[in-house]
């Protein structure tokens, strides 16, 4: 196969020349000596006709099977570079020409020489291009300060894309990786736009998020038109690499990712809205992500087809097998909670987005749910259900009598966000939920009707109950409840029925309501449930009127009752308080 020698070192001066020729976007002007500066080095692995260069196969003759990525061979690899010496860097990646792509057999592996020696090989996924005319590229590979790099790409050389290039974001000799950004205040010349100028931005900085200026030393204004969209979900990512970086390396790593996304790939800015490092550092990424209005997010470039209405939060490192530790998971939770609280989003709701398989996605999901990738790594992905519960309801209470930390706070906020309850509006504009007030039967009817999505329904002209006039506040909801068979009321023996709307709902009746709701609204096969011969509650006999429904409630873990010694009591005749009702309905829907 023909080979060409195309190694090229691109200095900032050469970058400007290429810009004049239309080959590169405007390079960033990292003006602040206290922030990292990037000198990109590019090493061609295939040329414009997809022909391998000499550098692409320099390592084949001297590399043994033990020196390659696990499970690969020299003969099965299109590319095995030599061990390339470079100046200090923390970010590397592969790119290729727009309109071209890797095939399934072209797996990318990178390893680097850090202070401790050569790292293990890491698999690096391909990125999704935000538009069809964008250059192709891999995920950014990050590391501690490294001075050597080696690349392996498996598969047939004939399948490689044109313009396949190793990009190394070298730190220039005046870089400041030893500077801890946590000790630096913002100054007016660090970036085109200062973060924290809005109440939303100040709230983010108060939550511990580093503004963009702590890694961006004055890059040129973004070359994209900023778009915002109503925030609906957070997509969790990781990068790739060795996870061996030091805390002081982080600003340089983010600056390197910025250069790769914004300049090398031509995206105009870093793709992620926010980033998290393994030390628990929280960082603003794409410009405007801190200061955007409360219910919105700047449209990023992190998940093709899913950028609008989401925020991309990426951990620095590879967590396919490595434990992310509390720093990463706490960081995800802090950043997502900050923006979800502002937007009034409950993490436990569905997002409106669907996965590759067509499944409905929650408000927090992984990149792998919407693209064929390992991202955010199994060790992060397996913790997303816990992260969803941890973020939970927005920590801005809808009710003045339900402060954060109240028992069933999350469940009450979920009920409010679902518009199942509005509480009581006070003269001063505040609202009360009155959590320890018993639930009246008419209010229970309204709760269940709204929980069902307020379905279209026309109430009868003549009331089904003698004590519920047609002009009653919840006449429609009570009639719906009766016609659905969820409540039968009391047979008065003379052909009439009473609903007793202002009476409190007893716990045993609540069990019956939820059991029937699961049957007729959720379409669950409750009829197949077989209650135990021994009651789950010491105060509920097996011949109790609602024994079946109460047992089902316990079996579904909707109610656990009260522990009394080694036993549990249900207290079926006690009234259900409004806070407990919120918990019951939440558990019913979110089992």
SULLINWO-V981992 format. One line per field, one symbol per residue. phi: phi as a letter, one per 20 degrees, with the letter a starting at -180 (. if undefined). psi: psi as a letter, one per 30 degrees, with the letter a starting at -180 (. if undefined). burial: + if it has 16 or more other ideal C-beta (glycine too) atoms within 10 Angstrom, else -. Layout:
BEGIN
phi->???
psi->???
burial->???
END
This chain:
BEGIN
phi->.fccecfbedffffgfffgfenecfgffdffefedfdddfdccfdcefdmefefffcgeffdeegfeefgndcffedfccffeeecfgbccbadcbfgndaedgfeeeccccedgeoffffcfcfeeeffbfeefeaegfedbfgccbbbccceofgfefffmfceddefeffdfcfeeeffedefcfdebfceenedfffffffffoeffgffcdeoffggedefdcbffcaddeccebpemefegffggffffffggfffdfemfnaffefbccdfenfdcfdggnffefggecbffebcbgncfencceddeepdcfcfffmfgffffgfffffgffffemeefeefenecegenffdffcbegffcbfbegengfegfefgffgffflffecffcfdcfgofgmggffffffffmfcdmdeefenfcdelfeefefffffffgfffffnlffadfffdffcfdcffefgdgfffffgfffnfcdmdfencndcddlfefffffffggfgffffgfedeleeffefdfffdffcfdcffefgdggffffgffemecdmdfcmedcdelfeffefffffgfffffgedf
psi->kkkljgkkjjleeeeeeeeefgfllklkiifkfflkkkjkkkjkflafggkkleffgffeffklefflkkgllefgkekjlajkkllklfkllkllkkfllllefikkkklljaefakllkkkklklkkflfgkklllkkkllaklglkkkkklakfffkllgkkkkjikklfglhffkjfffklklfgelekklgfleeeeeeeffgkklefffjghllkkgljkkllkkflkkkllblafgglleffeeeeeeeeeeeeeeefgfflkekellklfggkkkkckkffeflleglkkkaifjkfgekglkkjkkjljhefkkflfeeeeeeeeeeeeeeeefhkjffllfflllefgkkkafjlleffgkilfkgkefeefgeeeeeeeeblkhjkfkfgilkfkkgeeeeeeeeffhekfakklfgflkkfiegkkkleeeeeeeeeeefgilkkjllfkkfkfgilfgleheeeeeeeeffgekfakkgfggllkfifflkkleeeeeeeeeeeeefefhkifffkjllfkkfkfgjlfgkegeeeeeeeeeggekfakkjbglkkeiffklkleeeeeeeeeeefh.
burial->-----+---+----+--------++-++-+-+--+++++++++++++--++++-++++++--+---+++--+-+--++++++++-+-+++++++++++---+---+++++++++----+-++++++++++---+++++++++++++-++++++++-+--++-+++++++++---+++-+-+--+-+---++-++++---++-+++---+++++++++++--+-+---+--+++++++++++++++--+++++++++++++++++++++++++++++++++++++++++++++--+++++++++--++-++++++++++++-+-+---++-+++++++++++++++++++-+-+-------+++++++++++-+++++-+++-++--++-+++++--+++-++---+-+++++++++++-++-+-------+-+-+-++++++++++++++++------+---+++-++---+-+++++++++-+-++-+-------+-+-+--++++++++++++++++-+--+-+----+---+++-++---+-+++++++++-+-++-+------+-+-+--+++++++++++++++--
END
